[in-house]
Amino acid sequence: MKNSDKQSLAISIENSIDFIESHLDSADKTIAFVFKKHSVRNLEKSSIHTLQNLFSELYAIEADLR
């Protein structure tokens, strides 16, 4: 994967986080749980595979809130 693909994925994750935070009272706990589940502390240092899994789960939460 290209570095730009990884950056785009990180932006998508951040956008999902923003949506979740604006629609869910327990967003901080939910997001922290998902990050911990995938062992993510820093988006920039995470592998593309980990970012894809993280995004998939966050996007599913976002979709449920829509």
PDBQT receptor file of N, H, CA, C and O in Angstrom, charges set to zero:
ATOM      1  N   MET A   1       0.838  -1.184   0.000  1.00  0.00    +0.000 N 
ATOM      2  CA  MET A   1       0.000   0.000   0.000  1.00  0.00    +0.000 C 
ATOM      3  C   MET A   1       0.881   1.245   0.000  1.00  0.00    +0.000 C 
ATOM      4  O   MET A   1       1.970   1.272   0.573  1.00  0.00    +0.000 OA
ATOM      5  N   LYS A   2       0.380   2.237  -0.643  1.00  0.00    +0.000 N 
ATOM      6  H   LYS A   2      -0.505   2.215  -1.109  1.00  0.00    +0.000 HD
ATOM      7  CA  LYS A   2       1.077   3.505  -0.698  1.00  0.00    +0.000 C 
ATOM      8  C   LYS A   2       0.865   4.261   0.607  1.00  0.00    +0.000 C 
ATOM      9  O   LYS A   2      -0.119   4.049   1.316  1.00  0.00    +0.000 OA
ATOM     10  N   ASN A   3       1.795   5.135   0.903  1.00  0.00    +0.000 N 
ATOM     11  H   ASN A   3       2.594   5.307   0.327  1.00  0.00    +0.000 HD
ATOM     12  CA  ASN A   3       1.683   5.970   2.091  1.00  0.00    +0.000 C 
ATOM     13  C   ASN A   3       0.425   6.834   2.014  1.00  0.00    +0.000 C 
ATOM     14  O   ASN A   3      -0.205   7.106   3.036  1.00  0.00    +0.000 OA
ATOM     15  N   SER A   4       0.058   7.265   0.806  1.00  0.00    +0.000 N 
ATOM     16  H   SER A   4       0.570   7.043  -0.024  1.00  0.00    +0.000 HD
ATOM     17  CA  SER A   4      -1.141   8.087   0.643  1.00  0.00    +0.000 C 
ATOM     18  C   SER A   4      -2.401   7.286   0.968  1.00  0.00    +0.000 C 
ATOM     19  O   SER A   4      -3.374   7.839   1.481  1.00  0.00    +0.000 OA
ATOM     20  N   ASP A   5      -2.387   5.975   0.668  1.00  0.00    +0.000 N 
ATOM     21  H   ASP A   5      -1.597   5.526   0.251  1.00  0.00    +0.000 HD
ATOM     22  CA  ASP A   5      -3.523   5.119   1.023  1.00  0.00    +0.000 C 
ATOM     23  C   ASP A   5      -3.667   5.028   2.541  1.00  0.00    +0.000 C 
ATOM     24  O   ASP A   5      -4.774   5.066   3.079  1.00  0.00    +0.000 OA
ATOM     25  N   LYS A   6      -2.546   4.910   3.207  1.00  0.00    +0.000 N 
ATOM     26  H   LYS A   6      -1.647   4.880   2.770  1.00  0.00    +0.000 HD
ATOM     27  CA  LYS A   6      -2.548   4.841   4.669  1.00  0.00    +0.000 C 
ATOM     28  C   LYS A   6      -3.042   6.161   5.266  1.00  0.00    +0.000 C 
ATOM     29  O   LYS A   6      -3.794   6.161   6.240  1.00  0.00    +0.000 OA
ATOM     30  N   GLN A   7      -2.626   7.264   4.691  1.00  0.00    +0.000 N 
ATOM     31  H   GLN A   7      -2.014   7.264   3.899  1.00  0.00    +0.000 HD
ATOM     32  CA  GLN A   7      -3.071   8.577   5.162  1.00  0.00    +0.000 C 
ATOM     33  C   GLN A   7      -4.569   8.754   4.933  1.00  0.00    +0.000 C 
ATOM     34  O   GLN A   7      -5.266   9.293   5.793  1.00  0.00    +0.000 OA
ATOM     35  N   SER A   8      -5.062   8.311   3.799  1.00  0.00    +0.000 N 
ATOM     36  H   SER A   8      -4.496   7.873   3.101  1.00  0.00    +0.000 HD
ATOM     37  CA  SER A   8      -6.498   8.409   3.508  1.00  0.00    +0.000 C 
ATOM     38  C   SER A   8      -7.308   7.575   4.493  1.00  0.00    +0.000 C 
ATOM     39  O   SER A   8      -8.378   7.990   4.937  1.00  0.00    +0.000 OA
ATOM     40  N   LEU A   9      -6.799   6.414   4.825  1.00  0.00    +0.000 N 
ATOM     41  H   LEU A   9      -5.930   6.077   4.464  1.00  0.00    +0.000 HD
ATOM     42  CA  LEU A   9      -7.468   5.547   5.784  1.00  0.00    +0.000 C 
ATOM     43  C   LEU A   9      -7.477   6.195   7.165  1.00  0.00    +0.000 C 
ATOM     44  O   LEU A   9      -8.486   6.132   7.868  1.00  0.00    +0.000 OA
ATOM     45  N   ALA A  10      -6.376   6.812   7.559  1.00  0.00    +0.000 N 
ATOM     46  H   ALA A  10      -5.557   6.863   6.988  1.00  0.00    +0.000 HD
ATOM     47  CA  ALA A  10      -6.304   7.506   8.849  1.00  0.00    +0.000 C 
ATOM     48  C   ALA A  10      -7.313   8.658   8.892  1.00  0.00    +0.000 C 
ATOM     49  O   ALA A  10      -7.941   8.892   9.925  1.00  0.00    +0.000 OA
ATOM     50  N   ILE A  11      -7.467   9.365   7.795  1.00  0.00    +0.000 N 
ATOM     51  H   ILE A  11      -6.956   9.175   6.956  1.00  0.00    +0.000 HD
ATOM     52  CA  ILE A  11      -8.443  10.457   7.728  1.00  0.00    +0.000 C 
ATOM     53  C   ILE A  11      -9.858   9.903   7.850  1.00  0.00    +0.000 C 
ATOM     54  O   ILE A  11     -10.697  10.486   8.536  1.00  0.00    +0.000 OA
ATOM     55  N   SER A  12     -10.121   8.797   7.195  1.00  0.00    +0.000 N 
ATOM     56  H   SER A  12      -9.439   8.324   6.637  1.00  0.00    +0.000 HD
ATOM     57  CA  SER A  12     -11.440   8.164   7.290  1.00  0.00    +0.000 C 
ATOM     58  C   SER A  12     -11.739   7.729   8.727  1.00  0.00    +0.000 C 
ATOM     59  O   SER A  12     -12.867   7.866   9.199  1.00  0.00    +0.000 OA
ATOM     60  N   ILE A  13     -10.739   7.213   9.407  1.00  0.00    +0.000 N 
ATOM     61  H   ILE A  13      -9.822   7.102   9.023  1.00  0.00    +0.000 HD
ATOM     62  CA  ILE A  13     -10.899   6.821  10.815  1.00  0.00    +0.000 C 
ATOM     63  C   ILE A  13     -11.224   8.046  11.654  1.00  0.00    +0.000 C 
ATOM     64  O   ILE A  13     -12.131   8.009  12.484  1.00  0.00    +0.000 OA
ATOM     65  N   GLU A  14     -10.493   9.125  11.443  1.00  0.00    +0.000 N 
ATOM     66  H   GLU A  14      -9.755   9.155  10.768  1.00  0.00    +0.000 HD
ATOM     67  CA  GLU A  14     -10.738  10.357  12.198  1.00  0.00    +0.000 C 
ATOM     68  C   GLU A  14     -12.136  10.907  11.925  1.00  0.00    +0.000 C 
ATOM     69  O   GLU A  14     -12.787  11.418  12.836  1.00  0.00    +0.000 OA
ATOM     70  N   ASN A  15     -12.602  10.807  10.685  1.00  0.00    +0.000 N 
ATOM     71  H   ASN A  15     -12.073  10.392   9.945  1.00  0.00    +0.000 HD
ATOM     72  CA  ASN A  15     -13.952  11.265  10.353  1.00  0.00    +0.000 C 
ATOM     73  C   ASN A  15     -15.011  10.409  11.040  1.00  0.00    +0.000 C 
ATOM     74  O   ASN A  15     -16.017  10.935  11.516  1.00  0.00    +0.000 OA
ATOM     75  N   SER A  16     -14.799   9.111  11.096  1.00  0.00    +0.000 N 
ATOM     76  H   SER A  16     -13.982   8.683  10.709  1.00  0.00    +0.000 HD
ATOM     77  CA  SER A  16     -15.733   8.230  11.805  1.00  0.00    +0.000 C 
ATOM     78  C   SER A  16     -15.758   8.553  13.292  1.00  0.00    +0.000 C 
ATOM     79  O   SER A  16     -16.818   8.574  13.918  1.00  0.00    +0.000 OA
ATOM     80  N   ILE A  17     -14.586   8.802  13.843  1.00  0.00    +0.000 N 
ATOM     81  H   ILE A  17     -13.725   8.786  13.335  1.00  0.00    +0.000 HD
ATOM     82  CA  ILE A  17     -14.501   9.170  15.262  1.00  0.00    +0.000 C 
ATOM     83  C   ILE A  17     -15.276  10.450  15.510  1.00  0.00    +0.000 C 
ATOM     84  O   ILE A  17     -16.027  10.535  16.482  1.00  0.00    +0.000 OA
ATOM     85  N   ASP A  18     -15.112  11.441  14.657  1.00  0.00    +0.000 N 
ATOM     86  H   ASP A  18     -14.503  11.372  13.868  1.00  0.00    +0.000 HD
ATOM     87  CA  ASP A  18     -15.845  12.711  14.807  1.00  0.00    +0.000 C 
ATOM     88  C   ASP A  18     -17.350  12.481  14.779  1.00  0.00    +0.000 C 
ATOM     89  O   ASP A  18     -18.084  13.059  15.582  1.00  0.00    +0.000 OA
ATOM     90  N   PHE A  19     -17.811  11.640  13.859  1.00  0.00    +0.000 N 
ATOM     91  H   PHE A  19     -17.215  11.171  13.208  1.00  0.00    +0.000 HD
ATOM     92  CA  PHE A  19     -19.241  11.356  13.767  1.00  0.00    +0.000 C 
ATOM     93  C   PHE A  19     -19.725  10.657  15.033  1.00  0.00    +0.000 C 
ATOM     94  O   PHE A  19     -20.749  11.037  15.602  1.00  0.00    +0.000 OA
ATOM     95  N   ILE A  20     -19.006   9.655  15.465  1.00  0.00    +0.000 N 
ATOM     96  H   ILE A  20     -18.175   9.346  15.003  1.00  0.00    +0.000 HD
ATOM     97  CA  ILE A  20     -19.395   8.900  16.659  1.00  0.00    +0.000 C 
ATOM     98  C   ILE A  20     -19.444   9.827  17.871  1.00  0.00    +0.000 C 
ATOM     99  O   ILE A  20     -20.377   9.761  18.671  1.00  0.00    +0.000 OA
ATOM    100  N   GLU A  21     -18.439  10.688  18.003  1.00  0.00    +0.000 N 
ATOM    101  H   GLU A  21     -17.681  10.741  17.353  1.00  0.00    +0.000 HD
ATOM    102  CA  GLU A  21     -18.408  11.617  19.136  1.00  0.00    +0.000 C 
ATOM    103  C   GLU A  21     -19.588  12.581  19.135  1.00  0.00    +0.000 C 
ATOM    104  O   GLU A  21     -20.053  12.998  20.195  1.00  0.00    +0.000 OA
ATOM    105  N   SER A  22     -20.068  12.930  17.960  1.00  0.00    +0.000 N 
ATOM    106  H   SER A  22     -19.691  12.591  17.098  1.00  0.00    +0.000 HD
ATOM    107  CA  SER A  22     -21.175  13.888  17.889  1.00  0.00    +0.000 C 
ATOM    108  C   SER A  22     -22.546  13.230  18.051  1.00  0.00    +0.000 C 
ATOM    109  O   SER A  22     -23.552  13.927  18.177  1.00  0.00    +0.000 OA
ATOM    110  N   HIS A  23     -22.597  11.892  18.048  1.00  0.00    +0.000 N 
ATOM    111  H   HIS A  23     -21.780  11.325  17.945  1.00  0.00    +0.000 HD
ATOM    112  CA  HIS A  23     -23.887  11.208  18.123  1.00  0.00    +0.000 C 
ATOM    113  C   HIS A  23     -24.023  10.206  19.263  1.00  0.00    +0.000 C 
ATOM    114  O   HIS A  23     -25.085   9.606  19.427  1.00  0.00    +0.000 OA
ATOM    115  N   LEU A  24     -22.979  10.014  20.045  1.00  0.00    +0.000 N 
ATOM    116  H   LEU A  24     -22.116  10.501  19.911  1.00  0.00    +0.000 HD
ATOM    117  CA  LEU A  24     -23.019   8.991  21.082  1.00  0.00    +0.000 C 
ATOM    118  C   LEU A  24     -22.459   9.555  22.384  1.00  0.00    +0.000 C 
ATOM    119  O   LEU A  24     -21.331  10.048  22.422  1.00  0.00    +0.000 OA
ATOM    120  N   ASP A  25     -23.250   9.480  23.444  1.00  0.00    +0.000 N 
ATOM    121  H   ASP A  25     -24.166   9.079  23.414  1.00  0.00    +0.000 HD
ATOM    122  CA  ASP A  25     -22.820  10.007  24.737  1.00  0.00    +0.000 C 
ATOM    123  C   ASP A  25     -21.594   9.286  25.286  1.00  0.00    +0.000 C 
ATOM    124  O   ASP A  25     -20.738   9.908  25.915  1.00  0.00    +0.000 OA
ATOM    125  N   SER A  26     -21.505   7.997  25.055  1.00  0.00    +0.000 N 
ATOM    126  H   SER A  26     -22.201   7.492  24.544  1.00  0.00    +0.000 HD
ATOM    127  CA  SER A  26     -20.382   7.208  25.575  1.00  0.00    +0.000 C 
ATOM    128  C   SER A  26     -19.277   7.025  24.528  1.00  0.00    +0.000 C 
ATOM    129  O   SER A  26     -18.574   6.015  24.531  1.00  0.00    +0.000 OA
ATOM    130  N   ALA A  27     -19.134   7.994  23.648  1.00  0.00    +0.000 N 
ATOM    131  H   ALA A  27     -19.705   8.815  23.646  1.00  0.00    +0.000 HD
ATOM    132  CA  ALA A  27     -18.180   7.882  22.536  1.00  0.00    +0.000 C 
ATOM    133  C   ALA A  27     -16.751   7.646  23.016  1.00  0.00    +0.000 C 
ATOM    134  O   ALA A  27     -16.044   6.808  22.457  1.00  0.00    +0.000 OA
ATOM    135  N   ASP A  28     -16.318   8.370  24.039  1.00  0.00    +0.000 N 
ATOM    136  H   ASP A  28     -16.892   9.051  24.493  1.00  0.00    +0.000 HD
ATOM    137  CA  ASP A  28     -14.933   8.225  24.503  1.00  0.00    +0.000 C 
ATOM    138  C   ASP A  28     -14.626   6.789  24.908  1.00  0.00    +0.000 C 
ATOM    139  O   ASP A  28     -13.585   6.240  24.545  1.00  0.00    +0.000 OA
ATOM    140  N   LYS A  29     -15.538   6.187  25.662  1.00  0.00    +0.000 N 
ATOM    141  H   LYS A  29     -16.383   6.633  25.957  1.00  0.00    +0.000 HD
ATOM    142  CA  LYS A  29     -15.326   4.810  26.115  1.00  0.00    +0.000 C 
ATOM    143  C   LYS A  29     -15.382   3.833  24.948  1.00  0.00    +0.000 C 
ATOM    144  O   LYS A  29     -14.590   2.894  24.873  1.00  0.00    +0.000 OA
ATOM    145  N   THR A  30     -16.317   4.060  24.050  1.00  0.00    +0.000 N 
ATOM    146  H   THR A  30     -16.961   4.823  24.111  1.00  0.00    +0.000 HD
ATOM    147  CA  THR A  30     -16.474   3.178  22.895  1.00  0.00    +0.000 C 
ATOM    148  C   THR A  30     -15.244   3.220  22.000  1.00  0.00    +0.000 C 
ATOM    149  O   THR A  30     -14.726   2.178  21.598  1.00  0.00    +0.000 OA
ATOM    150  N   ILE A  31     -14.785   4.409  21.693  1.00  0.00    +0.000 N 
ATOM    151  H   ILE A  31     -15.206   5.255  22.019  1.00  0.00    +0.000 HD
ATOM    152  CA  ILE A  31     -13.617   4.574  20.822  1.00  0.00    +0.000 C 
ATOM    153  C   ILE A  31     -12.373   4.006  21.497  1.00  0.00    +0.000 C 
ATOM    154  O   ILE A  31     -11.568   3.334  20.852  1.00  0.00    +0.000 OA
ATOM    155  N   ALA A  32     -12.212   4.271  22.782  1.00  0.00    +0.000 N 
ATOM    156  H   ALA A  32     -12.866   4.816  23.306  1.00  0.00    +0.000 HD
ATOM    157  CA  ALA A  32     -11.057   3.734  23.514  1.00  0.00    +0.000 C 
ATOM    158  C   ALA A  32     -11.066   2.206  23.498  1.00  0.00    +0.000 C 
ATOM    159  O   ALA A  32     -10.019   1.576  23.356  1.00  0.00    +0.000 OA
ATOM    160  N   PHE A  33     -12.250   1.617  23.643  1.00  0.00    +0.000 N 
ATOM    161  H   PHE A  33     -13.101   2.130  23.759  1.00  0.00    +0.000 HD
ATOM    162  CA  PHE A  33     -12.368   0.162  23.611  1.00  0.00    +0.000 C 
ATOM    163  C   PHE A  33     -11.933  -0.395  22.252  1.00  0.00    +0.000 C 
ATOM    164  O   PHE A  33     -11.198  -1.381  22.187  1.00  0.00    +0.000 OA
ATOM    165  N   VAL A  34     -12.389   0.236  21.178  1.00  0.00    +0.000 N 
ATOM    166  H   VAL A  34     -12.986   1.036  21.231  1.00  0.00    +0.000 HD
ATOM    167  CA  VAL A  34     -12.047  -0.240  19.831  1.00  0.00    +0.000 C 
ATOM    168  C   VAL A  34     -10.546  -0.097  19.582  1.00  0.00    +0.000 C 
ATOM    169  O   VAL A  34      -9.923  -1.002  19.026  1.00  0.00    +0.000 OA
ATOM    170  N   PHE A  35      -9.965   1.023  19.984  1.00  0.00    +0.000 N 
ATOM    171  H   PHE A  35     -10.471   1.759  20.435  1.00  0.00    +0.000 HD
ATOM    172  CA  PHE A  35      -8.524   1.214  19.806  1.00  0.00    +0.000 C 
ATOM    173  C   PHE A  35      -7.742   0.173  20.605  1.00  0.00    +0.000 C 
ATOM    174  O   PHE A  35      -6.772  -0.396  20.104  1.00  0.00    +0.000 OA
ATOM    175  N   LYS A  36      -8.164  -0.078  21.851  1.00  0.00    +0.000 N 
ATOM    176  H   LYS A  36      -8.952   0.384  22.258  1.00  0.00    +0.000 HD
ATOM    177  CA  LYS A  36      -7.477  -1.062  22.689  1.00  0.00    +0.000 C 
ATOM    178  C   LYS A  36      -7.616  -2.469  22.100  1.00  0.00    +0.000 C 
ATOM    179  O   LYS A  36      -6.662  -3.247  22.100  1.00  0.00    +0.000 OA
ATOM    180  N   LYS A  37      -8.800  -2.781  21.605  1.00  0.00    +0.000 N 
ATOM    181  H   LYS A  37      -9.575  -2.149  21.605  1.00  0.00    +0.000 HD
ATOM    182  CA  LYS A  37      -9.055  -4.093  21.009  1.00  0.00    +0.000 C 
ATOM    183  C   LYS A  37      -8.094  -4.380  19.855  1.00  0.00    +0.000 C 
ATOM    184  O   LYS A  37      -7.652  -5.514  19.669  1.00  0.00    +0.000 OA
ATOM    185  N   HIS A  38      -7.781  -3.347  19.092  1.00  0.00    +0.000 N 
ATOM    186  H   HIS A  38      -8.140  -2.426  19.244  1.00  0.00    +0.000 HD
ATOM    187  CA  HIS A  38      -6.896  -3.494  17.941  1.00  0.00    +0.000 C 
ATOM    188  C   HIS A  38      -5.449  -3.085  18.255  1.00  0.00    +0.000 C 
ATOM    189  O   HIS A  38      -4.611  -3.008  17.357  1.00  0.00    +0.000 OA
ATOM    190  N   SER A  39      -5.169  -2.827  19.531  1.00  0.00    +0.000 N 
ATOM    191  H   SER A  39      -5.849  -2.890  20.261  1.00  0.00    +0.000 HD
ATOM    192  CA  SER A  39      -3.824  -2.452  19.998  1.00  0.00    +0.000 C 
ATOM    193  C   SER A  39      -3.269  -1.236  19.264  1.00  0.00    +0.000 C 
ATOM    194  O   SER A  39      -2.099  -1.203  18.883  1.00  0.00    +0.000 OA
ATOM    195  N   VAL A  40      -4.131  -0.238  19.073  1.00  0.00    +0.000 N 
ATOM    196  H   VAL A  40      -5.081  -0.265  19.383  1.00  0.00    +0.000 HD
ATOM    197  CA  VAL A  40      -3.716   0.977  18.374  1.00  0.00    +0.000 C 
ATOM    198  C   VAL A  40      -3.508   2.094  19.387  1.00  0.00    +0.000 C 
ATOM    199  O   VAL A  40      -4.402   2.435  20.162  1.00  0.00    +0.000 OA
ATOM    200  N   ARG A  41      -2.313   2.646  19.358  1.00  0.00    +0.000 N 
ATOM    201  H   ARG A  41      -1.587   2.368  18.729  1.00  0.00    +0.000 HD
ATOM    202  CA  ARG A  41      -1.998   3.808  20.192  1.00  0.00    +0.000 C 
ATOM    203  C   ARG A  41      -1.719   5.029  19.332  1.00  0.00    +0.000 C 
ATOM    204  O   ARG A  41      -1.896   6.168  19.764  1.00  0.00    +0.000 OA
ATOM    205  N   ASN A  42      -1.284   4.772  18.121  1.00  0.00    +0.000 N 
ATOM    206  H   ASN A  42      -1.140   3.847  17.771  1.00  0.00    +0.000 HD
ATOM    207  CA  ASN A  42      -0.906   5.857  17.220  1.00  0.00    +0.000 C 
ATOM    208  C   ASN A  42      -1.271   5.433  15.796  1.00  0.00    +0.000 C 
ATOM    209  O   ASN A  42      -0.773   4.422  15.301  1.00  0.00    +0.000 OA
ATOM    210  N   LEU A  43      -2.130   6.198  15.144  1.00  0.00    +0.000 N 
ATOM    211  H   LEU A  43      -2.535   7.019  15.546  1.00  0.00    +0.000 HD
ATOM    212  CA  LEU A  43      -2.550   5.842  13.792  1.00  0.00    +0.000 C 
ATOM    213  C   LEU A  43      -1.377   5.809  12.817  1.00  0.00    +0.000 C 
ATOM    214  O   LEU A  43      -1.312   4.935  11.952  1.00  0.00    +0.000 OA
ATOM    215  N   GLU A  44      -0.465   6.744  12.951  1.00  0.00    +0.000 N 
ATOM    216  H   GLU A  44      -0.519   7.453  13.654  1.00  0.00    +0.000 HD
ATOM    217  CA  GLU A  44       0.658   6.837  12.017  1.00  0.00    +0.000 C 
ATOM    218  C   GLU A  44       1.592   5.634  12.106  1.00  0.00    +0.000 C 
ATOM    219  O   GLU A  44       2.217   5.254  11.116  1.00  0.00    +0.000 OA
ATOM    220  N   LYS A  45       1.685   5.040  13.284  1.00  0.00    +0.000 N 
ATOM    221  H   LYS A  45       1.178   5.349  14.088  1.00  0.00    +0.000 HD
ATOM    222  CA  LYS A  45       2.617   3.919  13.469  1.00  0.00    +0.000 C 
ATOM    223  C   LYS A  45       1.959   2.557  13.250  1.00  0.00    +0.000 C 
ATOM    224  O   LYS A  45       2.639   1.531  13.262  1.00  0.00    +0.000 OA
ATOM    225  N   SER A  46       0.663   2.541  13.054  1.00  0.00    +0.000 N 
ATOM    226  H   SER A  46       0.110   3.374  13.045  1.00  0.00    +0.000 HD
ATOM    227  CA  SER A  46      -0.060   1.278  12.873  1.00  0.00    +0.000 C 
ATOM    228  C   SER A  46       0.072   0.772  11.442  1.00  0.00    +0.000 C 
ATOM    229  O   SER A  46       0.249   1.548  10.503  1.00  0.00    +0.000 OA
ATOM    230  N   SER A  47      -0.019  -0.527  11.301  1.00  0.00    +0.000 N 
ATOM    231  H   SER A  47      -0.163  -1.158  12.063  1.00  0.00    +0.000 HD
ATOM    232  CA  SER A  47       0.059  -1.125   9.965  1.00  0.00    +0.000 C 
ATOM    233  C   SER A  47      -1.235  -0.848   9.194  1.00  0.00    +0.000 C 
ATOM    234  O   SER A  47      -2.269  -0.539   9.785  1.00  0.00    +0.000 OA
ATOM    235  N   ILE A  48      -1.160  -0.963   7.896  1.00  0.00    +0.000 N 
ATOM    236  H   ILE A  48      -0.319  -1.214   7.415  1.00  0.00    +0.000 HD
ATOM    237  CA  ILE A  48      -2.332  -0.737   7.053  1.00  0.00    +0.000 C 
ATOM    238  C   ILE A  48      -3.421  -1.760   7.378  1.00  0.00    +0.000 C 
ATOM    239  O   ILE A  48      -4.607  -1.430   7.370  1.00  0.00    +0.000 OA
ATOM    240  N   HIS A  49      -3.026  -2.983   7.657  1.00  0.00    +0.000 N 
ATOM    241  H   HIS A  49      -2.063  -3.252   7.663  1.00  0.00    +0.000 HD
ATOM    242  CA  HIS A  49      -3.993  -4.034   8.000  1.00  0.00    +0.000 C 
ATOM    243  C   HIS A  49      -4.735  -3.673   9.295  1.00  0.00    +0.000 C 
ATOM    244  O   HIS A  49      -5.955  -3.813   9.378  1.00  0.00    +0.000 OA
ATOM    245  N   THR A  50      -4.002  -3.219  10.282  1.00  0.00    +0.000 N 
ATOM    246  H   THR A  50      -3.010  -3.105  10.215  1.00  0.00    +0.000 HD
ATOM    247  CA  THR A  50      -4.618  -2.820  11.548  1.00  0.00    +0.000 C 
ATOM    248  C   THR A  50      -5.556  -1.644  11.336  1.00  0.00    +0.000 C 
ATOM    249  O   THR A  50      -6.647  -1.608  11.905  1.00  0.00    +0.000 OA
ATOM    250  N   LEU A  51      -5.142  -0.686  10.525  1.00  0.00    +0.000 N 
ATOM    251  H   LEU A  51      -4.255  -0.715  10.063  1.00  0.00    +0.000 HD
ATOM    252  CA  LEU A  51      -5.987   0.478  10.247  1.00  0.00    +0.000 C 
ATOM    253  C   LEU A  51      -7.264   0.061   9.522  1.00  0.00    +0.000 C 
ATOM    254  O   LEU A  51      -8.337   0.601   9.795  1.00  0.00    +0.000 OA
ATOM    255  N   GLN A  52      -7.155  -0.883   8.612  1.00  0.00    +0.000 N 
ATOM    256  H   GLN A  52      -6.284  -1.321   8.391  1.00  0.00    +0.000 HD
ATOM    257  CA  GLN A  52      -8.344  -1.363   7.904  1.00  0.00    +0.000 C 
ATOM    258  C   GLN A  52      -9.327  -2.014   8.866  1.00  0.00    +0.000 C 
ATOM    259  O   GLN A  52     -10.532  -1.785   8.773  1.00  0.00    +0.000 OA
ATOM    260  N   ASN A  53      -8.824  -2.819   9.784  1.00  0.00    +0.000 N 
ATOM    261  H   ASN A  53      -7.844  -3.006   9.861  1.00  0.00    +0.000 HD
ATOM    262  CA  ASN A  53      -9.687  -3.457  10.778  1.00  0.00    +0.000 C 
ATOM    263  C   ASN A  53     -10.311  -2.431  11.721  1.00  0.00    +0.000 C 
ATOM    264  O   ASN A  53     -11.494  -2.518  12.052  1.00  0.00    +0.000 OA
ATOM    265  N   LEU A  54      -9.517  -1.470  12.145  1.00  0.00    +0.000 N 
ATOM    266  H   LEU A  54      -8.556  -1.399  11.877  1.00  0.00    +0.000 HD
ATOM    267  CA  LEU A  54     -10.008  -0.414  13.024  1.00  0.00    +0.000 C 
ATOM    268  C   LEU A  54     -11.109   0.380  12.330  1.00  0.00    +0.000 C 
ATOM    269  O   LEU A  54     -12.163   0.634  12.914  1.00  0.00    +0.000 OA
ATOM    270  N   PHE A  55     -10.860   0.769  11.085  1.00  0.00    +0.000 N 
ATOM    271  H   PHE A  55     -10.004   0.563  10.611  1.00  0.00    +0.000 HD
ATOM    272  CA  PHE A  55     -11.856   1.528  10.342  1.00  0.00    +0.000 C 
ATOM    273  C   PHE A  55     -13.137   0.729  10.153  1.00  0.00    +0.000 C 
ATOM    274  O   PHE A  55     -14.233   1.270  10.300  1.00  0.00    +0.000 OA
ATOM    275  N   SER A  56     -13.009  -0.537   9.832  1.00  0.00    +0.000 N 
ATOM    276  H   SER A  56     -12.119  -0.976   9.712  1.00  0.00    +0.000 HD
ATOM    277  CA  SER A  56     -14.201  -1.370   9.628  1.00  0.00    +0.000 C 
ATOM    278  C   SER A  56     -15.091  -1.372  10.866  1.00  0.00    +0.000 C 
ATOM    279  O   SER A  56     -16.311  -1.242  10.762  1.00  0.00    +0.000 OA
ATOM    280  N   GLU A  57     -14.484  -1.516  12.016  1.00  0.00    +0.000 N 
ATOM    281  H   GLU A  57     -13.493  -1.621  12.100  1.00  0.00    +0.000 HD
ATOM    282  CA  GLU A  57     -15.270  -1.551  13.250  1.00  0.00    +0.000 C 
ATOM    283  C   GLU A  57     -15.868  -0.187  13.574  1.00  0.00    +0.000 C 
ATOM    284  O   GLU A  57     -17.033  -0.098  13.961  1.00  0.00    +0.000 OA
ATOM    285  N   LEU A  58     -15.081   0.875  13.420  1.00  0.00    +0.000 N 
ATOM    286  H   LEU A  58     -14.135   0.802  13.105  1.00  0.00    +0.000 HD
ATOM    287  CA  LEU A  58     -15.599   2.219  13.691  1.00  0.00    +0.000 C 
ATOM    288  C   LEU A  58     -16.707   2.587  12.707  1.00  0.00    +0.000 C 
ATOM    289  O   LEU A  58     -17.699   3.209  13.087  1.00  0.00    +0.000 OA
ATOM    290  N   TYR A  59     -16.539   2.204  11.454  1.00  0.00    +0.000 N 
ATOM    291  H   TYR A  59     -15.734   1.698  11.145  1.00  0.00    +0.000 HD
ATOM    292  CA  TYR A  59     -17.559   2.513  10.454  1.00  0.00    +0.000 C 
ATOM    293  C   TYR A  59     -18.857   1.764  10.742  1.00  0.00    +0.000 C 
ATOM    294  O   TYR A  59     -19.944   2.293  10.511  1.00  0.00    +0.000 OA
ATOM    295  N   ALA A  60     -18.749   0.544  11.242  1.00  0.00    +0.000 N 
ATOM    296  H   ALA A  60     -17.866   0.114  11.429  1.00  0.00    +0.000 HD
ATOM    297  CA  ALA A  60     -19.947  -0.217  11.618  1.00  0.00    +0.000 C 
ATOM    298  C   ALA A  60     -20.698   0.488  12.747  1.00  0.00    +0.000 C 
ATOM    299  O   ALA A  60     -21.928   0.539  12.743  1.00  0.00    +0.000 OA
ATOM    300  N   ILE A  61     -19.961   1.025  13.703  1.00  0.00    +0.000 N 
ATOM    301  H   ILE A  61     -18.962   0.984  13.707  1.00  0.00    +0.000 HD
ATOM    302  CA  ILE A  61     -20.595   1.783  14.791  1.00  0.00    +0.000 C 
ATOM    303  C   ILE A  61     -21.259   3.038  14.223  1.00  0.00    +0.000 C 
ATOM    304  O   ILE A  61     -22.389   3.369  14.581  1.00  0.00    +0.000 OA
ATOM    305  N   GLU A  62     -20.554   3.719  13.349  1.00  0.00    +0.000 N 
ATOM    306  H   GLU A  62     -19.636   3.449  13.059  1.00  0.00    +0.000 HD
ATOM    307  CA  GLU A  62     -21.104   4.914  12.708  1.00  0.00    +0.000 C 
ATOM    308  C   GLU A  62     -22.386   4.575  11.950  1.00  0.00    +0.000 C 
ATOM    309  O   GLU A  62     -23.379   5.294  12.060  1.00  0.00    +0.000 OA
ATOM    310  N   ALA A  63     -22.370   3.502  11.193  1.00  0.00    +0.000 N 
ATOM    311  H   ALA A  63     -21.564   2.918  11.103  1.00  0.00    +0.000 HD
ATOM    312  CA  ALA A  63     -23.539   3.100  10.400  1.00  0.00    +0.000 C 
ATOM    313  C   ALA A  63     -24.724   2.793  11.306  1.00  0.00    +0.000 C 
ATOM    314  O   ALA A  63     -25.862   3.113  10.963  1.00  0.00    +0.000 OA
ATOM    315  N   ASP A  64     -24.475   2.179  12.453  1.00  0.00    +0.000 N 
ATOM    316  H   ASP A  64     -23.550   1.918  12.732  1.00  0.00    +0.000 HD
ATOM    317  CA  ASP A  64     -25.548   1.896  13.405  1.00  0.00    +0.000 C 
ATOM    318  C   ASP A  64     -26.169   3.173  13.968  1.00  0.00    +0.000 C 
ATOM    319  O   ASP A  64     -27.346   3.190  14.328  1.00  0.00    +0.000 OA
ATOM    320  N   LEU A  65     -25.381   4.230  14.040  1.00  0.00    +0.000 N 
ATOM    321  H   LEU A  65     -24.425   4.216  13.746  1.00  0.00    +0.000 HD
ATOM    322  CA  LEU A  65     -25.869   5.496  14.589  1.00  0.00    +0.000 C 
ATOM    323  C   LEU A  65     -26.631   6.331  13.557  1.00  0.00    +0.000 C 
ATOM    324  O   LEU A  65     -27.330   7.278  13.917  1.00  0.00    +0.000 OA
ATOM    325  N   ARG A  66     -26.499   5.990  12.309  1.00  0.00    +0.000 N 
ATOM    326  H   ARG A  66     -25.930   5.221  12.016  1.00  0.00    +0.000 HD
ATOM    327  CA  ARG A  66     -27.179   6.758  11.249  1.00  0.00    +0.000 C 
ATOM    328  C   ARG A  66     -28.628   6.404  11.130  1.00  0.00    +0.000 C 
ATOM    329  O   ARG A  66     -29.333   6.961  10.289  1.00  0.00    +0.000 OA
TER     330      ARG A  66
